[in-house]
Amino acid sequence: MEPRLTPAQPPYDEDVERLLGKLMPPDAPFEPLLLFRVLAIHRDLADRIRPMASGLLNKGLLPARDREVLIERTTARAGAEYEWGVHAIVFGPSVGLDEATLAALATAPAVSPAFDPRTRLLVTAADELADDGRLTDATWRELAAVFEPAQLVELIILCGWYRTLSTVITSVGLPLESWAARFPLSEQRTERAEQV
């Protein structure tokens, strides 16, 4: 499927080159991400959101593994295979998420035995935010027993931010990066695909 918007293409003009240089790590072994090249269509907005996005990813208060669990679950629930797959390759292994856990984050219910208690709590939180836009009282109490108030605010914003990115990705029809992971197949996904 062709994307609904054409990502910025090389050769980039000076402003886009500068923006992509801010968005991509200097030692990245691949071209600027298609997502960043779509965001570059609105340079001013992309430049304004960059500090928050970078802050959540690089300077957040949540432990890195918790952050990635929330991102993987949120993007999978939103059907954003693009973002799920980029994080599964670039961040997942470095924070201790193996292939089985990544697959479960994309396909398994929160009560799955694939999740340890902390991961199950994070998955439950991401699911509640995806389904209802709020955390239940029970989940809030459990989270508050583990996380500081500033971390709780960050957790909610992190899920909301990656839901927003997922909405851009799925609405634009962004093609997958050739090197990124693909969603694992599951009975749930197969059933949903057959119903469409």
C-alpha positions in Angstrom: 0.0 0.0 0.0 1.3 3.4 -0.9 1.5 5.9 2.0 -1.1 8.7 1.9 1.6 11.3 2.4 5.0 11.1 0.7 7.8 11.3 3.2 10.5 13.9 2.6 12.9 12.5 0.0 16.6 13.1 -0.5 18.3 15.3 -1.4 16.8 17.2 1.6 16.8 20.9 1.7 18.9 22.5 4.5 16.0 22.8 7.0 14.9 19.2 6.6 18.5 18.0 6.8 19.0 19.9 10.1 15.7 18.6 11.5 16.5 15.0 10.6 20.0 15.5 12.1 18.3 16.4 15.4 15.9 13.5 15.2 18.3 10.7 14.3 21.3 9.6 16.4 24.5 10.6 14.8 25.8 7.0 14.5 22.5 5.5 13.2 23.3 2.6 10.8 20.3 3.4 8.6 18.7 6.3 6.7 16.4 8.7 8.6 13.2 6.9 9.7 10.2 7.2 7.4 8.2 8.5 10.4 10.6 11.4 10.9 10.5 12.1 7.2 6.7 12.3 7.4 6.9 14.6 10.4 9.3 16.8 8.5 6.5 17.7 6.2 5.4 20.0 9.0 8.9 21.2 10.0 7.8 23.7 12.7 5.6 21.2 14.4 8.2 18.4 14.2 10.8 20.8 15.7 8.4 21.7 18.5 7.5 18.1 19.5 11.1 16.9 19.3 12.1 18.0 22.8 9.2 16.2 24.4 9.6 13.1 22.4 13.3 13.0 23.0 12.7 13.7 26.7 10.4 10.8 27.1 12.7 8.4 25.2 16.1 9.6 26.5 15.6 11.5 29.7 12.5 10.0 31.3 12.1 8.9 34.9 10.7 5.5 34.1 13.1 2.6 34.0 14.0 1.8 30.4 12.5 -1.6 30.4 9.2 -0.3 31.8 9.2 2.5 29.1 9.7 0.0 26.3 7.0 -2.4 27.7 4.5 0.5 27.7 5.6 1.6 24.2 5.4 -1.9 22.7 2.0 -2.6 24.2 0.6 0.8 23.3 1.7 0.7 19.6 0.7 -2.9 19.2 -2.8 -2.2 20.6 -3.1 0.7 18.1 -2.1 -1.5 15.2 1.1 0.5 14.6 3.3 -2.3 13.4 5.8 0.3 12.1 6.6 1.8 15.6 6.3 -1.5 17.4 8.8 -3.1 15.0 11.3 -0.2 15.2 11.3 -0.3 19.0 11.4 -4.1 19.0 14.7 -4.0 17.1 16.4 -0.7 18.3 15.4 -0.7 22.0 13.8 -4.1 23.0 17.0 -6.2 23.3 19.0 -3.5 25.1 16.5 -3.4 27.9 16.1 -7.1 28.3 12.9 -7.8 26.2 13.4 -11.1 24.4 11.5 -12.3 21.3 9.0 -14.2 23.4 8.2 -11.2 25.6 8.0 -8.9 22.6 5.6 -11.3 20.9 3.4 -11.5 24.0 3.3 -7.7 24.2 1.9 -7.7 20.8 -0.6 -10.5 21.1 -1.2 -11.8 24.6 -3.8 -10.7 27.1 -2.6 -8.9 30.2 -3.2 -11.9 32.4 -0.8 -14.1 30.3 1.7 -16.2 32.2 4.3 -14.7 29.7 4.4 -11.6 31.9 6.0 -11.3 35.3 3.9 -9.2 37.9 5.5 -5.9 37.1 5.2 -6.4 33.3 1.6 -7.5 33.8 0.8 -4.3 35.7 2.3 -2.1 32.9 0.4 -4.1 30.3 -2.8 -3.6 32.2 -2.1 0.1 32.5 -1.4 0.5 28.8 -4.5 -1.5 27.9 -6.8 0.6 30.2 -5.4 3.8 28.7 -5.9 2.4 25.2 -9.4 1.2 25.9 -10.9 3.8 28.2 -8.4 6.7 28.2 -8.1 6.3 32.0 -6.7 4.0 34.7 -9.0 2.2 37.0 -8.8 2.8 40.7 -7.3 -0.7 41.3 -4.6 -0.2 38.7 -3.8 3.3 40.0 -3.3 1.9 43.5 -1.0 -0.8 42.2 1.0 1.7 40.1 1.2 4.2 43.0 2.8 1.5 45.2 5.6 1.1 42.6 6.1 4.5 41.0 6.7 8.0 42.3 4.0 10.6 41.3 6.3 12.2 38.6 6.7 8.7 37.1 3.0 8.2 37.1 2.5 11.4 35.1 5.2 10.3 32.7 3.6 6.9 32.3 0.3 8.4 31.2 1.9 10.9 28.9 4.2 8.2 27.4 1.2 6.0 26.5 -0.6 9.0 25.1 2.4 10.2 23.1 2.9 6.8 21.5 -0.9 6.5 20.8 -0.6 9.8 19.0 2.4 8.6 16.9 0.5 5.4 16.2 -2.5 7.4 14.9 -0.2 9.3 12.6 1.4 6.1 11.4 -1.8 4.2 10.7 -3.6 7.2 9.3 -0.8 8.0 6.8 -0.4 4.3 5.9 3.3 4.5 6.7 5.2 1.6 5.1 7.4 -0.6 7.4 11.1 0.0 7.7 12.8 -2.9 5.9 15.0 -3.8 8.9 12.3 -3.5 11.6 10.5 -6.4 13.3 7.1 -7.5 12.1 4.1 -8.3 14.3 4.1 -12.0 15.3 1.1 -13.9 14.2 -1.4 -15.0 16.8 -4.8 -16.5 16.8 -6.3 -13.2 17.8 -4.6 -11.3 15.0 -5.5 -14.0 12.5 -9.2 -13.9 13.6 -9.3 -10.1 13.3 -7.7 -10.2 9.9 -10.2 -12.8 8.7 -13.1 -10.7 9.9 -12.0 -7.6 7.9 
